[in-house]
Amino acid sequence: MPAVKIGPKHQITIPKEVFDSLKLEAGDFLDTHIKDNAIVLVPKKLVPKEQEWFWTKEWQDLEKEADEAIAKGETIGPFSKSGDAIKALKK
């Protein structure tokens, strides 16, 4: 790994190979902590408040279940009329 230099305002530049490998983008956030006398930077994606529900464990478990059902072909439809879809759902 290449060394980085700390600038006058405590800034560092993340080496390109690390930046690209982690798929970072300008403006991304990094969590920081100290572990065994080392600085650890962990990419952190912020989620808009109105989308927090989607990232709960319960919702993600349901998303995974739905993805698996779709992959197995356990779906019904498509329907050309909404009434046909409602009848199928009631079965």
PEKA-V882029 format. One record per run of one state. SS is the DSSP state (h for helix, s for strand, l for the rest). FROM is the first residue (numbers start at 0). TO is the last residue. If there is no record, write none. Layout:
ss={SS & SS}
from={FROM & FROM}
to={TO & TO}
This chain:
ss={l & h & l & s & l & s & l & h & l & h & l & h & l}
from={0 & 15 & 21 & 28 & 35 & 37 & 44 & 48 & 55 & 56 & 71 & 81 & 90}
to={14 & 20 & 27 & 34 & 36 & 43 & 47 & 54 & 55 & 70 & 80 & 89 & 90}
